[in-house]
């Protein structure tokens, strides 16, 4: 089933009670968004996810979520609370824990090591810069087979 295209579909699909609890949900993103990845690690997202699994695919972007050290807030992210606000981005770069980012560390609104956060939370994902459809379909097939086992 194609659930749709657009902002926040990665979460709204989980709120649809017609999506079975044994579903494998495939999210395909055209850009890497720190807010989306941060949301996937939050308790409310995991509760909505239930026993379903998510496989995320990032295509046609130069940002490899597996290896990027810091992923800043996307320019069109108007949903994720700012750093310092409830449910906002964490204080990854507040090394002395004084509530402020160290000025020499650059961006403050985003995620350090988003791939590690995805891994820590058990998510499987693919970075496919060139959008090679054959590799994407093969990866989805492998995820579906492993999910059935």
N, C-alpha and C positions, 0 to 999 in steps of 0.2 A: 504494500500500500504506500503510495506517495502522500505524505502528510502535508507537504507544502514547502514554500520557499519564503524566507523572510526572517526578520528579527524574532528572537525568542522561541522559534519553533522547536529548538532542542529541548526546551522545558515544557512547552504547552502540549507536545505529543504525550508526555508522561501523565498529564492531567486528564487525558481522554480515556474514559473507562472502556472504550471499545478496543483499545490496544491490549491484547492479552498479557497476562503476567509472565508468560513464557516467551515473549517476543524478543528478538534481536533487533535493536533499533540502530540503523545506520545513519549517522549524521555526516553530511558532506559540507565542508566549509571552504569558501573561496578566500578566506583570510584568517589569520590567527588573532583571536580576541582573548586577552587576559581575563576579562570579566566572565566569559563563557566557561573557561577552564576553572576559574576560581569557584564559580557557581556549582560546577559538577562535584566539587569536594565538600559542599555544604550539606548539613544534615537534612534540610528540607528537600533538596534535590534527590538525595539518596532515598529518602522516605517515599517520594513520588515515584522514583525508579522501581522500587519494590524488588521483585525477583527478576525483572527484565535485565538485559545486558545492553550496553551501548558500545558501538564501534565507531570511532570518529576518524574521518579522513580529511586531511588538509591538502587542498590542491591549488595550483597556480599562485603560490605565494612563496616569497623568498625566505620566510621565517619558518625554520624547522623547529617545531615545538619540542622535539626531543633534545636538541642541543643548544638552543638559545639560552643564554645566561639570564637575561631579563627581558620580559615581554611587557611592554607598556600598554596602558589602556588604549583600546582602539579609538580612533578619532570619532566614530559614530556611536560609541558606547555611552548612552544616556541613562542606563539602568543600574549599573553597578555603583553602589555608594562609594564616595571618595575615601581615600585612606584616612583613617582616624574616626570614621563614622561607623555605626553599627552595621555589621555584615560587609563592611568595606574591605578593600585589599589589606592584607596583613602587613606587619611591620618587619618585613624581611631584611630591610637595610637599616634598621634602627639598632646599630651594633651596641650602643651603650644603654639601650632601653630607656631613653629619656623622652620618648614620644615624638622624636623628630628624626627625620632621615639625615644621615651624615651628608653634608653638602658636596663632598667630592665623589659621591656615588651616583650622581646623575638623577635619572628619573625616579620619582617616588610613588607614582600611582600605577601599579601593575604587579606582576609576579616575577619572582626569581625562580629560575629553573622549572618552568611549567611542566616539562616532561617528567620530572621527578615527582611532581604533585599528582599527575595522572597515574604514573606507575604505583605510587604509594596507595592510591585509592582503587587499584585493581582494574583500571581502564585499559583497553587495547585500542591502538590507533595506528594510523599510517600517515606518513608525510610523503606526498607524491607531487613534487614541484612541477613536473611537466604535464600532469593531468593524464598520464597514459592510462586509457580506459581498460586495456587488457590487464594491466597490473592491479588496477583498482578492483575489477571484477574478480580476479583471482584471490585477492586479499579478502574480499567480502565472502566469497565461497569458503575459504579456509576458516574464517571466523564462524560461519554458519555451521560447518561440519564440527568444529571443536565445541561449539555451544550445545550441539545435540549429543555429544558423547558424555 
